[in-house]
Amino acid sequence: MRNADTGELLIPEVFASRMFFTDAEVAEIAGKNTQTISRWRREGYLEAARFGKRSVMFRRAEVERLVKGEIDFSKPPKKRKE
């Protein structure tokens, strides 16, 4: 996926065919620490899917929202579904 204005890759080619991403992969793509990504998920800024008891994955659309800057961190996050 490329930025419409600059043509810059938003998600690196190595992840081009991926539909789900780990917190480490999201951190690499976004240029953030894995702890930051995990905190944003816990706080409700990022939505993730749980696979089993310990595995958490982020959908491609959620990663794209993060990279495009569509998440407003100045507002309270959405309520998490428990």
N, C-alpha and C positions, 0 to 999 in steps of 0.2 A: 504494500500500500504506500502511495506517495502523497506528499503534501501537494494540494492543488495549486498553491501559489508558487512554491519554489521548486517542485519536482523532487524534493529530498525524500529519501526513504523514511517512512515512519516506523515500520517494522522491518528489521534487517532481512535480507534474502534468505539467510539460513533458517529463518522461522516462517518462510513464505507459505508453506503448505499446512502449518499447524493451526488447529482450531482451539486448543487448550494450552495454557501456559502455567508453569510453576511460579511460585513467588520469586525464586531466584532468576528465572527468565524474564519476568515482568520487571524486576529491579534492573537487570542488565539493559533491557530495552528502554526503560524510562530514565536510566542514569541515576537511580536512587539505591539506597541500602535495602536489603531484604527485610530488615526490621521495620523500616518505614512502610513498605508495602503491606506487611502483616498488620501493622497498627492501623493503616487506612482501611484494611478489610474488617478488622475487629470493630472499628468505630463506625463502619457503615458507608464509607466513601466509595469503596470498591465492592462489587458483588463477586462472589466466588461459588463454585460448585464443589461439594464435598464428595469424594470417592472413598468409601470405606470410613474407618474411624480417624485416620491420620492424614490422609491425602487431600489436599485442597488445590483446586485448579481454577484459573481465571479464563473465562471465555474470550475469544479473540475480539469480539465487539467491545468488551469491557476494557481490554488493553488499548484498543484503538481510541476509545473515549479518553483514556488517561493521556495518551501520547498527543492527541489533538488539543488537549487543554480544555476539554468540555466538562470537567469536574470542578465545581466551585468549592474550594476548600474554605472560603470565607463564610459559608453558610453551614448551619448544623447539618450533619449527614442524615441520609434517609434512615428510617427505623429498620433494623435488621429483622428478617423473618426467622423466628426460632423454630 
